[in-house]
Amino acid sequence: MRKKTWSALVLAAGFGTRLLPHTRHTPKPLFTIDSRPLLDIIITRLAEAGCSDVVVNTHYMSQKITSFLESRRYGINVKTSHEPKILGTGGAIRNNVDLLGESPFMVINSDIYTNIDLQAVYRFHTDNDAPVTMVMHDRQPFNTVWVDRENLVTGFNEVSGARSHCGKLMAFTGIHVIDPGVTRQMPPEGTFFSVIDFYAALIKNGGRIKAMIVSGHEWDDIGTYESYRNTAFRETVRSAIKKAFGMAHSFKVEQLHPDGSDTRWSRIICSAGSLVACERGIQEPGKKTEAIAFTSIGRHLRSRRVNVPLIYSSDTFAGISVMDDLGSMSLQHAVKKAKTPGDIHKLYIPVLENLAVLSTRGIEDFDHEWAFQTEQYDKNVIIEQECRYFVRAFMLDFLGMDIVEDGLEREFETLAELTTSLAIEGLIHRDMQSRNVMLKDGIPFFIDFQGARTGPIQYDIASLMIDPYVNLERAVQEQLVSAYIKIISRYRKIDEKLFMAGYACCAVARNLQILGAFGHLTVKKEKSWFAGYIPSAAKNLVGRIVELEESSGKKFPALTHTASMANESIISASSR
């Protein structure tokens, strides 16, 4: 006996206005859940339920939806039906009747994520004599449909002029099954109308709509940013837990305190252990994004035996990554607990070992396309993102000094030229400081590596040494730099004189960037606690410029004067 086939219509024409501005670049049906577009999930589940033909109606960004479907293979017939003029939920059904065959067909919204058994839904409909089945559940605040004791739909609160009905209020899941004959009672093809308005009129004229009431399932309307974020987060975390611990576990979420970035961090706790999740928000496809950089660079570094957290699951569109939990002991915390310079030295040696691997092995097969800020640390980065950033965000915004220092721009150019000409090329982290080094069982792991790119290997060690979060004594810094040269020399030949000349340049450039960042975070981001690290960083800059002049044989009078003014202003302010 030939198996009976049935069709489904997926409603995917809407504008997704509640998800603006993100729907300006991506139609809602292509929003991802655990890296899979929702439309892909829906069609796959329809196919698994026995559906043989799927029609996807389109209007807004129709070409993106069509192109996506053309790239997929489902083992069933999938076609699109374009609406030049949007027709509403009812008009879409009426417009596609001829494509849906002579058997009852299913209609499903493209913005719901659910595990409702679609095969059971279709079987329920064919086993009862009502021409329409609406799948219902109890889900506040969506309960707007009246259902009586016989599980017949009797009315809709959302319909204009609706009155109270007997029975109970329930929520429509967005899944329904319709007998083709019902569509003959609909307005003519090409008419805009709501299917709910049509159902209300059908009931008023004596028609019957059966409610299939479901429970114990999952169902999410991803039509708003918050509901989409919650669903994408939950499913990405579930996927990570299965990969990390071998099976599913229920979990709870513990928010972690934010630092300088806008990234949202949380600890995922389940009976088998814990993971850490970060959320960067929706990322525009086709662009270099922080989420893609973090995932791609993290997995690359891991493959090169750099100690970074293992990323279990990542949804780069949703901006969510779930990884190893490295605990709460940062290098900063460990240094603060250290009692002697010798203790500090012991803490840093394994960090320097890991840094040497990142600098030398990390650059092997590194794809510049992963770098979402700039592909390399070059003159433009030094001038725009460090030197001018210092003037704009620190001198002007934080200190209120409108600097018009003759020769400052020329000296910035000189600094950039020196830094790049003295560079020993490798891979750099670009934000190598004690808060971005986590210690787990005494082993250092680097985090926040999404800004990695090629550049002078002297930059990261300079950044680590002048780190204002720990304010290392100068003697300790010198010992550690000497130790690092010996460590990295095991991986590549190092000209120590060239290394130290470039180190002096990088220390000044990084110091300028640090002060710019602290000024920006304090003033623009209103994170006032960063201001506490500014005095030591400002004082350090003055000394670093002196060392740069001694190392390079060049003078930086304008920069020296600017740094001295800044330092004196901070000292004066703190004494008041």
Number of C-alpha atoms within 10 A of each C-alpha: 3 4 6 9 14 18 24 26 28 25 22 30 28 21 16 20 13 13 18 14 11 17 19 15 14 20 21 31 26 20 23 21 24 25 18 14 16 21 27 20 16 21 24 16 18 24 20 15 15 17 23 17 22 24 21 26 26 24 19 23 18 21 13 15 23 17 10 14 18 12 7 10 10 13 10 16 13 19 16 19 19 20 18 10 13 20 21 17 21 21 22 29 24 24 20 17 17 10 15 19 15 14 15 21 24 26 21 20 20 28 25 20 20 16 13 18 14 22 15 12 22 21 11 17 25 18 9 11 13 16 18 25 26 24 23 25 22 17 15 10 8 14 17 19 23 21 24 16 9 9 16 19 29 24 25 23 16 12 17 8 7 11 9 12 16 11 16 17 25 23 20 20 23 16 20 25 26 23 18 18 13 14 17 10 11 19 14 12 16 14 17 18 19 16 17 16 15 19 22 20 16 16 15 12 9 8 16 18 25 25 27 20 17 14 11 8 10 9 16 15 17 24 17 15 16 11 13 24 18 12 20 25 23 16 16 22 25 21 17 26 27 14 13 21 14 10 12 15 15 11 18 13 16 12 13 14 8 11 14 13 10 11 14 16 21 20 21 23 18 16 10 14 14 20 22 24 25 19 21 19 18 20 20 17 12 7 9 16 21 21 26 25 22 25 25 20 24 24 17 20 23 16 13 17 13 23 22 26 20 17 21 20 24 27 24 26 25 24 25 29 26 30 24 19 19 23 14 11 16 19 25 20 16 17 21 12 11 14 9 9 14 10 13 19 17 12 19 19 16 15 22 22 16 21 28 26 20 26 24 18 19 26 22 14 9 18 14 16 13 24 23 19 16 17 16 19 21 17 19 14 16 24 21 13 17 24 28 20 22 26 24 20 23 27 22 16 18 21 15 11 16 11 12 11 12 11 13 21 16 13 19 22 17 16 24 22 16 19 28 19 13 20 21 19 17 20 27 27 26 22 21 23 22 23 19 19 23 27 21 14 9 12 14 27 21 26 19 17 21 23 20 30 27 23 24 27 26 28 30 25 27 25 25 27 23 25 24 23 21 20 18 17 11 11 9 14 18 13 11 21 19 12 17 19 20 13 18 20 14 10 13 10 9 14 11 13 11 14 17 18 20 26 27 25 29 30 27 28 28 25 27 24 24 26 29 27 21 26 29 23 22 21 17 13 13 11 15 13 12 19 16 13 17 22 18 17 21 24 17 20 26 21 14 20 23 15 17 22 16 13 16 14 8 13 15 18 16 18 22 19 14 19 21 17 16 21 21 15 15 17 14 10 9 9 6 5
